[in-house]
């Protein structure tokens, strides 16, 4: 099972490139790379999984993230998907959590999917969060509808 997940995540023959980010430093590096390349990308923020169960501590994430990942693979297979684990429940609930206070992302809710294209930073990018992210039609529309400014 882990081998298949590894292939889906790392092999371009199986679809979109997926990069798991587990620290604020890794996110900073990905944001810098995204800013330099100006290429479109998706950023999915969610509660860290429990190593014993493999499920996030966040019930909304457990419900929404699989559909968000599938929708992204279908609608934007050529875009990289950065999966960002925000930490434990207690770390996330801290209002000084780095993901909450970083001005480049301004994360308020999880799960949240950012759609970054045209050189737009994640802080200014369209986003879909919580219950809306669990709605398959809403995810598809979010990922395919042209962004109007």
C-alpha positions as CSV (number, residue, x, y, z in Angstrom):
1,X,0.0,0.0,0.0
2,X,2.8,2.4,0.9
3,X,4.7,1.5,-2.3
4,X,1.6,2.3,-4.4
5,X,1.2,5.7,-2.6
6,X,4.9,6.4,-3.3
7,X,4.4,5.7,-7.0
8,X,1.3,8.0,-7.2
9,X,3.2,10.7,-5.4
10,X,6.6,10.5,-7.2
11,X,6.1,9.0,-10.6
12,X,5.1,11.4,-13.4
13,X,3.5,8.5,-15.3
14,X,0.8,8.3,-12.7
15,X,-0.3,11.9,-12.9
16,X,0.4,15.2,-11.2
17,X,3.5,15.8,-9.2
18,X,2.7,15.8,-5.5
19,X,5.1,17.1,-2.9
20,X,4.4,16.6,0.8
21,X,5.6,19.5,3.0
22,X,5.8,18.8,6.8
23,X,7.6,21.8,8.1
24,X,7.2,25.6,7.8
25,X,10.8,25.6,6.3
26,X,9.7,23.2,3.6
27,X,6.7,25.4,2.8
28,X,9.0,28.5,2.7
29,X,11.2,26.8,0.1
30,X,8.2,25.7,-2.0
31,X,6.8,29.2,-1.9
32,X,10.1,30.7,-2.9
33,X,10.4,28.2,-5.8
34,X,6.8,28.9,-6.8
35,X,7.4,32.7,-6.8
36,X,10.5,32.3,-9.0
37,X,8.9,30.0,-11.5
38,X,5.6,31.8,-11.8
39,X,4.2,28.4,-12.8
40,X,0.7,27.4,-11.6
41,X,0.5,25.3,-8.5
42,X,-2.0,24.0,-5.9
43,X,-1.4,24.1,-2.2
44,X,-3.6,21.8,0.1
45,X,-3.4,22.5,3.8
46,X,-4.6,19.9,6.3
47,X,-4.2,18.5,9.8
48,X,-1.3,16.1,10.3
49,X,-2.2,12.4,10.1
50,X,-1.9,10.1,13.2
51,X,0.9,7.6,12.4
52,X,-1.1,4.8,14.0
53,X,-4.3,5.3,12.0
54,X,-3.0,7.2,8.9
55,X,-5.9,9.7,9.3
56,X,-5.8,13.3,10.1
57,X,-6.9,14.5,13.5
58,X,-9.2,17.0,11.6
59,X,-12.5,15.4,10.7
60,X,-13.2,17.9,7.9
61,X,-9.8,17.0,6.4
62,X,-10.6,13.2,6.5
63,X,-13.8,13.9,4.6
64,X,-12.5,16.6,2.1
65,X,-8.9,15.9,1.3
66,X,-9.4,12.6,-0.7
67,X,-11.9,14.3,-3.0
68,X,-9.8,17.5,-3.3
69,X,-6.8,15.4,-4.3
70,X,-8.8,13.4,-6.9
71,X,-10.3,16.6,-8.3
72,X,-6.9,18.2,-8.6
73,X,-5.5,15.1,-10.4
74,X,-8.5,15.2,-12.8
75,X,-8.8,18.9,-13.5
76,X,-5.1,20.0,-13.3
77,X,-2.9,17.0,-13.7
78,X,0.0,19.1,-15.0
79,X,0.1,21.4,-12.0
80,X,2.1,20.4,-8.9
81,X,0.2,19.8,-5.7
82,X,1.9,20.8,-2.5
83,X,0.3,18.9,0.4
84,X,1.0,20.9,3.6
85,X,0.6,19.3,6.9
86,X,-0.1,22.0,9.5
87,X,0.8,20.0,12.6
88,X,-1.0,18.5,15.5
89,X,-4.4,19.8,16.7
90,X,-2.9,21.7,19.6
91,X,-0.3,23.3,17.3
92,X,-3.0,24.3,14.8
93,X,-5.3,25.8,17.5
94,X,-2.5,28.1,18.6
95,X,-3.3,31.5,17.1
96,X,0.4,32.1,16.7
97,X,0.8,29.0,14.5
98,X,3.3,29.8,11.8
99,X,0.8,28.8,9.0
100,X,-1.7,31.3,10.5
101,X,0.7,34.2,10.9
102,X,2.8,33.8,7.7
103,X,1.7,36.8,5.6
104,X,2.4,34.9,2.4
105,X,-0.4,32.4,3.1
106,X,-2.8,33.9,5.8
107,X,-4.2,30.5,6.5
108,X,-7.4,30.7,8.6
109,X,-9.1,27.3,8.1
110,X,-8.3,23.7,7.3
111,X,-8.6,21.9,5.0
112,X,-7.9,24.7,2.5
113,X,-6.9,24.4,-1.2
114,X,-5.1,27.4,-2.8
115,X,-5.1,27.8,-6.6
116,X,-2.0,29.8,-7.5
117,X,-1.5,30.9,-11.1
118,X,-0.3,33.9,-13.1
119,X,2.4,34.8,-10.5
120,X,-0.3,35.3,-7.7
121,X,1.0,34.5,-4.2
122,X,-1.0,32.1,-2.1
123,X,-2.1,35.0,0.2
124,X,-3.9,36.5,-2.7
125,X,-4.9,33.3,-4.5
126,X,-8.5,32.0,-4.7
127,X,-9.1,29.3,-2.0
128,X,-11.7,26.7,-1.2
129,X,-12.1,25.6,2.5
130,X,-13.8,23.2,4.8
131,X,-17.3,22.0,3.7
132,X,-16.9,23.5,0.2
133,X,-13.8,21.4,-0.3
134,X,-15.8,18.3,0.4
135,X,-18.2,19.1,-2.4
136,X,-17.0,17.4,-5.6
137,X,-18.8,19.9,-7.9
138,X,-17.5,22.9,-6.0
139,X,-13.9,21.5,-6.3
140,X,-14.3,20.9,-10.0
141,X,-15.7,24.4,-10.6
142,X,-13.0,25.9,-8.4
143,X,-10.2,24.2,-10.3
144,X,-11.6,24.7,-13.9
145,X,-13.4,28.0,-13.9
146,X,-11.3,30.9,-15.2
147,X,-10.2,33.3,-12.5
148,X,-11.6,36.8,-12.8
149,X,-9.9,39.8,-11.3
